[in-house]
Amino acid sequence: MKITRIFAHRVELPLHETTYAWSGGKSVTVFDSTIVGVETDGGLIGCGEVCPLGPFYLPAYADGVRAGLREIGPHLLGEDPRQLAKLNRKMDLALKGHPYVKSGIDVACWDILGQATGMPVCELLGGRYGEDVHLYRAISQESPEQMAAKVATYRAEGYRRFQLKVGGDPDVDIARIHAVAAKLQPGDRLVADANTGWVQHEAVRVAKAVRDVDVYIEQPCLTYEECLAVRRQIPHPFVLDETIDDLGILLRARADHAMDVVNLKISKLGGLTKTKQARDLCVSMGIAMTLEDSWGGDIATAAIAHLALSTPPELLFSTTDFNSYVTVSTADGAPQRVNGRMAAPTSPGLGITPKKNALGERVVIVE
């Protein structure tokens, strides 16, 4: 089996809640997503999705996905999409860095491998654990009162895990954490995610001001060194996200006892192949994980679901359902939230079918 064509669509994904805001005044109202397709001479077509959280979150941006596909695509024509390790090496040799560009191709090839073998991707990733997984809900940054009020709404939808967007003014963030924590019920779980928004002394100050709150502190500062310094001064369980972008820094963080939980994003690492490597390494070291992506719709959510369902439940800290945040559906058969939980499709591959009428014209064609 050989790759004969790589193509992409650009799809806008508006939000049900109009705006998603996080640290540093950053916000998005419409996500710019790239739906990637890989065609083969055997008639199989795989799909993937890359949706950066704007151009100011990670070193990734939406137009960069499409430009990168034009650059890397010609090097992959004629390759066997089922040989994923070889394919990833080929991509790395053809384009240094830019893992997010490679992610959609890699996911699409996992989709092809599943279709070719008649197996769902989660079974190929290691095996299906259970029927479904817990979801977390991100609480977009607003006033303490507004953020606290949303907890009841999200709990009514079945969520019991809440990721509070902080990383702003320390005094306001202290109030946000206290206000939301006051709304929690037994069994709820709270993460204060600063998304690199505090400087070191602010992070320490906030954490000490909420020392009696049952809350995880996630990625308080921009650099690994700053986060490690904060980690060593506070009592809260600690999550690293943005700074963990390859196996080397993951191993360093483990050696430094720098976190209790790590957030692995599919496109940040370059696709399911490399995220599986990091996931399996975390499993071997007993590190809990949040498994997700930067953002996306139905196709990204399907990839997340397969990764999450193939992870030992005791080490799956949380995952998410991005397609429930947006107003546009791009695929039939995609996972749907049911009482705060999500299952992975049981059909071969990702188990979804892109909706042609939702995708529009192809904006990239490499053949």
N, C-alpha and C positions, 0 to 999 in steps of 0.2 A: 504494500500500500504506500502511495506517495502523495505528498502535498502538491496540489495543482494550482491552488488559488488561495490568497489571503485577502480578506476584505473587511471593511468596517463601516458602521453607521454611527452618526452622531444623534443622540437622543437627549432632549431636555427633560429633567425630572423635577417638577415643582413640588413643594412641600404642602402637606395638609395644614400644618401650623404656620404657613407663610414664610417664617424665618427660623433659621437654626443659627444660634450665636454661641461663641465660646470665648476663650481668653483673648485679651488684647484688643477687644472691640471687633474681632473678626466675625463675619457672618456670611451666610449664603441663603439666597431665596430660591434659586433654580440651579440644580446640579447639572453639569455638562458631562454626560456619560458617553463612553465609546463602547459599542457592542461589536465584538470581534468575531469573525467567522473564518474557519479553516476548512477548505474543501479538499477532497481526495479523489484519486482516480478510481476508487472503489465505490463512489457514490455517497459516502458518508460525509456529513458536515457537522463540525463541532462548533460550539459557541462559548465565548467568554465575555467578561465585562470589566472595564477599568473606569473608575469614577473617582478622580481625586477630590479631596475636600477643599476645593478652590486651589489657587496657585500659591497660597500663603500658609499652608499647613505643613506638608512634607515637600521634599525636593521633587515635585511632580506637578504637571499641569495638563489640562485636557487637550489642548492643541499639541502638546508634546507627545501624547499617546499616538495621535494620528501621524505626526511627522516621523516618529520612531518606527511605526509600522512600515512606512514607505522605505525607510532606511534598511531595516532588518529583513523585511519580507523576501526580497529576491534571494537572500542567502539560504532560505528554508525551502524553496521550491525543489521538489524531487526528494526531500527527506521523508522518512517514515515517521508519521506523527505518533505512533505507538511506542517508539523508542525514546522515552521522555528524558532520560539522563543524557543521552547523546544529543538530543535536540536542544536541551538547555545549554550544554557545552558549546554547541554551534552558535546559539544566540549570544553567549558571553564573548565568544571570539569575534563575532561580527559587530558587536556594539558594546563598548565598555560602559559599565554602570547602567543607569536608567532601568532599574529592575521593574518599575511599574509598566514600562512599554512591553516587556516580555510576559507580563502576568496574563494578559488576555489570551495570548497565543498558547501559553502553557495550559491554562484552564480548558481552552477549546480542544486541545489535544487529549487531555484527560477525558473529556466528553466523548471524543472519537474512540479512545481505548475502551471505554465502557460500552459503547454501542457495538464495537467490533467483537467484544467478548461476551456480550449479553449480560453484563453485570453493572449495577449501580456504582457510581464513583466511590461512595463511602465504603463499599466492600473492597474495592481495589486499594483504598487508602489504609486498609488494615482490618476492616470488619465493622459491622454495625453493632453499637452498644445501645440496646434498648430501642424504644419507639420514638422518643422525642427528647428535647432538651429544654432547660430553663432559658428564658430570654431576659436581658436587661433592657431598661428604657433610659435613654439619655434625656436629661432635663435641661433644655436650652437655657442659656444664661439670661436671667431677668432679675427683678427685685426679689429679696428673700421671701416676701409674702406671696408673690406670683409663683415662684418655684415650689414653695411648700404646698400651695393650693393644687398643683398638678399631681401630687402624689396620689390623692384619692381617685382622680380620673384615671390615672395609669393603673392603679391597683384594680379598679373595676374592669379593666381590660385583661386582667390576669397577671400583670407584672408584679414581682416581689423583689426585684433587684433594680436598683436605681443608681444611675451614674450622673452625679450632680456636676454641672459645668461651672467651675470656679476659675481661679487664675486671674482675678481682677484686683480691685482695691482690697487689701487684706481685711480691713474692718468690715466691709460689706460681705466678703467671703466668710468670715467668722459668723456673721449673722445668717448667711445662707445655710451654712452647715447646721447651725443650731435650729433654725426654723424647719428645715426639712427633716432633721432627725426627730423632732418633736411629733411628726406625723407618722412615724414608722410604727409598725406592729410587729409582734413576735414572729420571727421567720423572715422578715425583710432584711435586705442587705444594702448598705449605702457605700458608694465610692465617691470621693471628692476628687474630680479629675481636673487638674490645673492646666493640662495641655501645654506645659512649659512656661506658663504665664507669670510665675513668681520668680523673683530673684531669691537667692539663698536665705537671707535673713528674714524675708517675708514668709517664706515657706515654714521656717522653724517657728516663727511667731504664731502663724495661723494654727499649726499643729498643736502647739502648747496651749493655745487658747481653747482648743476643743479636745483636750486630753481625756476628758471623761466621756466623750462621744464614741460610740461603736462605729467607726468609719475607717475605710481604707483611703490612703493618700496615694494618688496616681500622678506620676510624671510632673512633679512640682516645678522643675527648672529646665532650662534649655539644654545643659550639658550633662553628660554622665557623671562627671566629677562633682558638680553641684548637687545632683540628686543623691549621690552616695554620701556626701557630707550631711545632707538633711536626714537621710535614712539613719545615720549613726547617732542622731541627736533626739529622735522622737520615738515614742512607744508604739505607734500605729502600724498595722500591717501595710506593706508598701508594694506598689505596682509600678513597673517600668513599661513604657510604651515607645514613644518616639525615638529614643536613643538605641533601641534594640532593632537593628536592621541587618544583621548577619550573624553567622554562627560564632565568629570570633568574639564579638562583644557580648553575646549570650554566655559564652563560656567564661569570659572575664567577670561578668556580673555574678555568675554562680560562684566563682572563686572568691569574690569580694563580699559575698552574702548581701548583695545590693538590693534584692527584692524578694518578696514572698510570692508574687504573681507576676507573670509577664504577658503583655498584650502582643499577639502575633497577628499582623495584618497581611492578607494574601498578596496584595499588590506592592506593599512596602518591601516584601522579601523577594518578589519576582514570580509569584505563581504558586500553585498547589505543590509542585515538586519540591521547591525549596522550603515552603512552609511546613510540609510534611517532615522534612529533615529536622527542622527546628522543633517541631512538635514532638517527634520521636525522641529527640535528645532531651527535651524537657521531661518526657515520661520516664526516661531512664534515670534522670536525676531527681525525680519527685517534685518538680516545679509545676504549680498550678498555672493555668492559662486562660486568658480571654482570647477567643478565636473569632476573627471578624475580617473586615476590610476597611478601607478609608471611607467608602460610601458605595452606593449602587442601588439597583432596582432588583427585578426578579432574577436575573441571571447571576449577579453577584450574591444574592441571598441564597440561591440554590448551591453555589460553590461553598459558601459558609456553612450551610446546613450539612452537606456531606462531610466536610472536615470536622465539624463539631460532633456529629453522630459516630464518627470513627475514632473518637478520643475516649480513653477511659473516664467514666463519669466523675470519679473522685478527683481527677486532675483538670476537669473542665470547670473553671471558675465562672465563666459566663460566655454568652454569645448574643447575637442580635439579628433582627429581622428588618433590614433597611427598607424592604419593599413596602412595609406597612407605614413608613413615614412619608412616602411620595404618592402623588395622585395618578401617575401613569403606570400601566402594566405593560410589560414588554414581552412576556412569555406565558404560554399556557402551561399548567402543571407545576407552577412554582410553589415553593413552601408557603404556607399561610399560618399566621399566628392563631393558635387556639388556646384560650385561657392561659396566656402568658408562656406558652410553650410552642416549639416548632419541630416538625418532623422533616426528614430528608426523603425525596422521592424514591420510589422502589423500582422504577423503570430503568432500563440500561442507560449508562452515561449519566449526565446531570439529571435526566428524566424530565426535561422541559422542552417546549417547542416555541421558538421565537415567533412573535406576532408580526408578520410582514407589514401589516397596515400601520403598526405602531413605530416601525423602524425608519420608514422613509427611504430615500435614495442612498445608495452606497457612496460614501465620501472618500474611501480608500479602496483601490483595487490593485492587487499585485498578482501578476500571472505570467 
